[in-house]
Amino acid sequence: MSDKLIIFDTTLRDGEQSPGASMTRDEKVRIARQLERLKVDVIEAGFAASSNGDFDAVQLVANTVKESTVCSLARANDRDISRAAEALKGANSARIHTFIATSALHMEKKLRMTPDQVFEQAKQSVRFARNLVADIEFSPEDGYRSDPDFLCRVLEAVIHEGATTINVPDTVGYGVPELYGNFIKSLRERIPNSDKAIWSVHCHNDLGMAVANSLAGVKIGGARQVECTINGLGERAGNCSLEEVVMAVKTRRDYFGLELGIDTRHILAASRMVSQTTGFVVQPNKAVVGANAFAHASGIHQDGVLKARDTYEIMRAEDVGWSANKLVLGKLSGRNAFKQRLNELGVQLDSEAEINAAFARFKELADRKSEIFDEDILALVSDESVSQDKEHFAFVSLAQHSETGERPHARVVFTSGGHEIQSESDGNGPVDASLKAIEAHVQSGAEMVLYSVNAISGSTESQGEVTVRLQNSGRVVNGTGSDPDIVVASAKAYLSALNKLQSKADRVAAQG
């Protein structure tokens, strides 16, 4: 058995299924580049057959990423598999991930197929895919709740047809670590040709055990691939968290005895990028990437860490990308220092023009804020990369008046299709007035389902990062904006969300 653990990241596919977490094509490419810097082994870029937009995104990621294997999901039918193969043509290393449900509940209620029909469909789909791409992954959806005898029959057949990876999903997060680990072990022991494929685990977090179940599948079951997402992003309670699995295996190498190809120094940058792109804020006490992950408030703990850091720290903050010296730049810092800090943070901008634009925004921020933190730099670069996209709406300026006993009033200037618009409104507060002023002209009719404010660093001078989630005609989109003025950040976030509604980008949910 190999001592290398393959990290399969599905942030761009399964993670995107979180309501409001859908990404544009360019956002997917930016995250894929960061995953490549992280040295993720396999990047599942999307579900090519689900829409033209997802096909284009998978194709662009496949043509961009050079070091990691790029994967597309496909249902177990010729059309889906053909679309996946077509989208992956430009990849240096391509994988098709095909799936069909195997639990009695899913076969009867969802597929309306008999077990024999599912068996034949699984075999034929892998056989068809194997003629298009050499690397084939097969998943029995809801595999953990499937009849073990039937599952063994299906998996033995698809391995015989050429499946190179067998993934056993706990699609609804029903597993318990010891039971799930032994389930994988039993399948591998019972299937005669199990040694012809790499075994993989894909666990959801409905009971909060996705990471534990995945690690049990590795340690007890002998799986050598873990499917996971940055920040544990995913529908319902999310997926297995990449950063937690990676650091568990690395920190407890004495127990797991496995090698990883991941460059952990880029974990934090990947976490921040995914959070800022999707608008899903990372909780402060989140393991590895939360703001408090390496903070010590207890006097006893602080004293211990000062004397010897390993008294209370089992990982080094620098190893996952946290800066030992968070205050890095100020208003007198030059372009080269700024560019060097971007490199240290794992941020790659495509052109000198983008670097110059980001530096100009940095200098503007430095004039308004005496201390610039890594978090500020990541936020302004994220803002800048988003603003490079073709936008229908763009923020220009804002003025608002708010006084106790009087109804707040705001005047917002923004561009719409290249034309400058000025709109005014009253509201229950300055933020409400500003967003109503925008909506008064745009008249999108969208319902706001989330408004969230997050301080990027810890002071009253901090930039505020705002997430606005809008819903309209069944579509859910996120917009984010950052600025030291929270009202301005809110207006930027609202316009960002309106741009995504304007784009009409298709997003279709796929397998769990």
Stockholm file with secondary structure:
# STOCKHOLM 1.0

chainA/1-512         MSDKLIIFDTTLRDGEQSPGASMTRDEKVRIARQLERLKVDVIEAGFAASSNGDFDAVQLVANTVKESTVCSLARANDRDISRAAEALKGANSARIHTFIATSALHMEKKLRMTPDQVFEQAKQSVRFARNLVADIEFSPEDGYRSDPDFLCRVLEAVIHEGATTINVPDTVGYGVPELYGNFIKSLRERIPNSDKAIWSVHCHNDLGMAVANSLAGVKIGGARQVECTINGLGERAGNCSLEEVVMAVKTRRDYFGLELGIDTRHILAASRMVSQTTGFVVQPNKAVVGANAFAHASGIHQDGVLKARDTYEIMRAEDVGWSANKLVLGKLSGRNAFKQRLNELGVQLDSEAEINAAFARFKELADRKSEIFDEDILALVSDESVSQDKEHFAFVSLAQHSETGERPHARVVFTSGGHEIQSESDGNGPVDASLKAIEAHVQSGAEMVLYSVNAISGSTESQGEVTVRLQNSGRVVNGTGSDPDIVVASAKAYLSALNKLQSKADRVAAQG
#=GR chainA/1-512 SS CCSBCEEEECTTTTGGGSTTCCCCHHHHHHHHHHHHHTTCSEEEEECTTSCHHHHHHHHHHHHHCCSSEEEEEEESSHHHHHHHHHHTTTCSSEEEEEEEECSHHHIIIIICCCHHHHHHHHHHHHHHHHTTCSEEEEEEETGGGSCHHHHHHHHHHHHHHTCSEEEEEETTSCCCHHHHHHHHHHHHHHCTTGGGSEEEEEEBCTTSCHHHHHHHHHHTTCCCEEEEBGGGCCSTTCBCBHHHHHHHHHHTHHHHCCBCCCCGGGHHHHHHHHHHHHCCCCCTTCTTTSTTTTCCCSHHHHHHHHHCGGGTCSSCGGGGTCCSSCEEECTTCCHHHHHHHHHHTTCCCSSHHHHHHHHHHHHHHHHHCSCEEHHHHHHHHHHHHHHTSCCSEEEEEEEEECCTTSCCEEEEEEEETTEEEEEEEECSSHHHHHHHHHHHHHCCCCEEEEEEEEESSSSTTSCEEEEEEEEETTEEEEEEEEESSHHHHHHHHHHHHHHHHHHTCCCCCCCC
#=GC SS_cons         CCSBCEEEECTTTTGGGSTTCCCCHHHHHHHHHHHHHTTCSEEEEECTTSCHHHHHHHHHHHHHCCSSEEEEEEESSHHHHHHHHHHTTTCSSEEEEEEEECSHHHIIIIICCCHHHHHHHHHHHHHHHHTTCSEEEEEEETGGGSCHHHHHHHHHHHHHHTCSEEEEEETTSCCCHHHHHHHHHHHHHHCTTGGGSEEEEEEBCTTSCHHHHHHHHHHTTCCCEEEEBGGGCCSTTCBCBHHHHHHHHHHTHHHHCCBCCCCGGGHHHHHHHHHHHHCCCCCTTCTTTSTTTTCCCSHHHHHHHHHCGGGTCSSCGGGGTCCSSCEEECTTCCHHHHHHHHHHTTCCCSSHHHHHHHHHHHHHHHHHCSCEEHHHHHHHHHHHHHHTSCCSEEEEEEEEECCTTSCCEEEEEEEETTEEEEEEEECSSHHHHHHHHHHHHHCCCCEEEEEEEEESSSSTTSCEEEEEEEEETTEEEEEEEEESSHHHHHHHHHHHHHHHHHHTCCCCCCCC
//
